[in-house]
Amino acid sequence: MAKRRGAIVGCGFFATNHLNGWMDLKDRCEIVAVCDIDPAKAEAAARRFGIPAHFTDFETMLKEAKPEFVDIITTAPSHRPLTELCARHG
């Protein structure tokens, strides 16, 4: 089975728990990019978990990293617009 390409949006407090979980599934999926509006948080998460790309713009991440799935780890009010953007990018 081919690994699924995933991405994370939101690199705050809860992201560490999610990323630890994704690392436990590294035989089934690969997190190829992270995104956060705070560049330091995005860079730190990418460095800590060995993720090859980090972004501060979500749509740019979708276009360039081309993930098959996205784990949205942001505040609840942002979930719908981020999900709708994911849907527009397939």
URFEN-V537261 format. One record per helix or strand of 2 or more residues. SS is the DSSP state (alpha for helix, beta for strand). FROM is the first residue (numbers start at 0). TO is the last residue. Records with the same first field share a line. If there is no record, write none. Layout:
SS->FROM-TO + FROM-TO
This chain:
beta->3-8 + 28-34 + 52-54 + 68-71
alpha->14-23 + 38-48 + 57-64 + 75-87
